[in-house]
């Protein structure tokens, strides 16, 4: 899996994006983290709408921190 770059954080908010692309980027972010957790912040069973909060710490050794 590719290393997650710090500049990729803002690209996560690009909309619209395919579920597959978002899954790949979030997967890269999680694998490049020293720790992470997820919290279901909201769930509407009538509409299927949900909101999940992902929180963690990126591993500086595994991640390219340069801004170039």
Sine and cosine of phi, psi and omega as CSV:
sin_phi,cos_phi,sin_psi,cos_psi,sin_omega,cos_omega
0.00,0.00,0.60,-0.80,-0.02,-1.00
-0.93,0.37,0.45,-0.89,0.06,-1.00
-0.97,0.25,0.66,-0.75,0.04,-1.00
-0.98,0.18,0.76,-0.65,0.01,-1.00
-0.98,-0.20,0.55,-0.83,-0.04,-1.00
-0.85,0.53,-0.55,0.83,0.02,-1.00
-0.93,0.37,-0.27,0.96,0.04,-1.00
-0.95,0.32,-0.28,0.96,-0.03,-1.00
-0.85,0.52,-0.72,0.69,-0.03,-1.00
-0.93,0.37,-0.50,0.87,0.01,-1.00
-0.92,0.39,-0.35,0.94,0.03,-1.00
-0.89,0.45,-0.44,0.90,-0.04,-1.00
-1.00,0.01,-0.06,1.00,0.04,-1.00
-0.87,0.49,0.74,-0.68,-0.05,-1.00
-0.69,-0.73,0.64,-0.77,-0.05,1.00
-0.99,0.15,0.41,-0.91,0.07,-1.00
-0.66,-0.75,0.43,-0.90,0.00,-1.00
-0.97,0.25,0.51,-0.86,0.06,-1.00
-0.84,0.55,-0.59,0.81,0.00,-1.00
-0.91,0.42,-0.67,0.74,0.02,-1.00
-0.91,0.42,-0.70,0.71,0.01,-1.00
-0.89,0.45,-0.66,0.75,0.03,-1.00
-0.86,0.50,-0.70,0.72,-0.01,-1.00
-0.90,0.44,-0.72,0.70,-0.02,-1.00
-0.92,0.40,-0.68,0.74,0.04,-1.00
-0.91,0.42,-0.62,0.78,0.05,-1.00
-0.88,0.48,-0.68,0.73,0.05,-1.00
-0.88,0.47,-0.65,0.76,0.00,-1.00
-0.90,0.43,-0.70,0.71,-0.02,-1.00
-0.90,0.43,-0.71,0.71,-0.01,-1.00
-0.91,0.41,-0.49,0.87,0.00,-1.00
-1.00,0.05,0.18,0.98,-0.04,-1.00
-0.97,-0.22,0.53,-0.85,0.09,-1.00
-0.98,0.22,-0.53,0.84,0.07,-1.00
-0.43,-0.90,0.39,-0.92,0.04,-1.00
-0.31,-0.95,0.36,-0.93,0.08,-1.00
-0.47,-0.88,0.34,-0.94,0.02,-1.00
-0.79,-0.61,0.58,-0.81,0.04,-1.00
-0.73,-0.68,0.77,-0.64,0.11,-0.99
-0.98,0.22,0.93,-0.36,-0.08,-1.00
-1.00,0.04,-0.52,0.85,0.02,-1.00
-0.39,-0.92,0.53,-0.85,0.04,-1.00
-0.49,-0.87,0.83,-0.56,0.04,-1.00
-0.93,-0.36,0.97,-0.24,-0.04,-1.00
-0.91,0.42,-0.39,0.92,-0.01,-1.00
-0.96,0.27,-0.62,0.78,-0.05,-1.00
-0.97,-0.26,-0.31,0.95,-0.07,-1.00
0.99,0.11,0.01,1.00,0.01,-1.00
-0.95,0.32,0.62,-0.78,0.00,-1.00
-0.61,-0.80,0.31,-0.95,0.11,-0.99
-0.65,-0.76,0.82,-0.57,0.00,-1.00
-0.86,-0.51,0.72,-0.69,0.05,-1.00
-0.97,-0.24,0.82,-0.58,0.03,-1.00
-0.95,-0.32,0.79,-0.61,-0.03,-1.00
-0.73,-0.68,0.67,-0.75,0.02,-1.00
-0.13,-0.99,-0.11,-0.99,0.02,-1.00
-0.79,-0.61,0.86,-0.51,0.03,-1.00
-0.94,0.34,0.62,-0.78,0.04,-1.00
-0.98,0.17,0.91,-0.41,-0.04,-1.00
-0.90,0.44,-0.51,0.86,-0.02,-1.00
-0.96,0.27,-0.56,0.83,-0.01,-1.00
-1.00,0.06,-0.32,0.95,-0.17,-0.99
-0.94,-0.33,0.61,-0.79,0.06,-1.00
-0.99,0.12,0.95,-0.31,-0.06,-1.00
-1.00,0.03,-0.18,0.98,-0.04,-1.00
-0.91,0.42,0.54,-0.84,-0.08,-1.00
-1.00,-0.05,0.08,1.00,-0.05,-1.00
-0.99,0.15,0.00,0.00,0.00,0.00
